[in-house]
């Protein structure tokens, strides 16, 4: 079986899909296609696979590409050692599992100087061979033959032979696989170390003396245990029984040699015990915990990705004039006014709170700004003094209807000090940039949040503990998916947003913006081909995700790809109307027979997608932003008592529950057992207070409504 076909077969098996689906996806990847493009415009080639499956294929394709490189390294190393046989090379070539490959390589891997190495140098390998193969009946008498200037006595010879046998057992794939199977069924046990007395270790107190089945440990608990171990507060082991494991090794892998009871059998038993305690138990424990961590990483990364998706697709208020406030006490509140495109019109500081208490002056200033800049909505950052600022804003007289929203500040300080912010506002300080970011998040969360590293948004668990490559892959895929599912206005999008559009990237995004500055707004999608270095392949990948609202061709403001325009023109012609008349006309669209427009390269899935898009061209899949108000009678944890029913905003969703902002400094936790359905990030909810631990500043909640 050709190598690439071996991997295709394995990917199909992993994902429970057809081999031809995998093969076509890989072919498209190698031709430069992106995940969003393939899932949206190549459904016939993939059998309708969604973005998640296509991303998985891409992931495994990359994994196996790296595995091929590793196989080359392994074969080269074994070949240079003069031990690469055709059978071994074939065994390596057939591997589809990284650990299996390393197990095969283990006996041939260049090792540091070990006890077995010393024994071989002393000429004791023939003795080990005879003992293990039962070629002798009296090991002590045979060992005496090997006493020399390097081996002082019979016991030293036997010890050296046992070291060689122990290392062979530790390199044996069947032995390791057997022990791994045992260890997977055992419990993971944690014990506190001497460092556990430190005050900072209190957060790990639940793991100081605990034991639970490894297979049932939730991902967040395992990651917490591993972090506590890494920081030196606990030790971790798998509670496998050494005696039972030793017996299993003896009867499964050594008894077949029919060791007679007595001296030889005792020597083999000693070698097994040594192999287990010194070499196998630490190695297998490490393998199994790493295996469990890989699964925990996948779950944690999945949760992180889902939270990020919900955050990026949060409801926007759209193009409205915004007054944004970054609240504060001593340093005052930084206020900015933005136009419909998010451009900065004005900024100033007000001091409505202690210690300054300039309430009248602040009310006058805000009222004046609302009037002067025709403000439609007010965005208040969710940090320090947010509740007090919200209450202050309610008292400001307004001559026009202005809605008030609370906006998460997570990551705003990261943005305000970033190179992106300095480039956008070179003459403004970080406080102004932060307030602008808060306002723009309300207008369009997606467009603003793509400027910030997702890991700075406070939406994940143990993000620094999980596999960083896996996390980056997931987050990049999620951002790309969200941007392309919404679509991007070609004439207003920043280069940061454009860089996530299918087929574009940072360099082309820069060129698109520069072309826009030099030549004015794009009039039609075909104008993209005038952009420097944007060729036919890039145009194919990006065009369907870019929108031009004022284009003469209404399809330029839809998800219909330019390669399919001729199909829409045929539809309109058959109905005796123009494309303009057809777009958005539900009656006409419902009368179209999709099967009439199937042709080579454009199957029924594509035609059906075109008709759906014609019904609601360029429709934003996001919901509409809603006003929210915290309970007015609470300001600190002292005001919270069990039995209260409170409104809140979901701040973070984890594997064990959801953290909710109820309008005070401390977030409450809805444990997973206290919710019938999982709420979404930043979703308004109603909760019941179950418990209040003021000493540890913990609030337990039950979800009532979301």
Beta strands, then each sheet from edge to edge (+ up, - down):
strand 1: 187-192
strand 2: 209-213
strand 3: 234-238
strand 4: 322-326
strand 5: 333-338
strand 6: 344-350
strand 7: 377-381
strand 8: 403-407
strand 9: 488-489
strand 10: 546-547
strand 11: 645-653
strand 12: 657-661
strand 13: 668-671
strand 14: 684-693
strand 15: 698-705
sheet 1: 2+ 1- 3+
sheet 2: 6+ 5- 4+ 7+ 8+
sheet 3: 9+ 10+
sheet 4: 11+ 12- 13+ 15+ 14- 11+
end
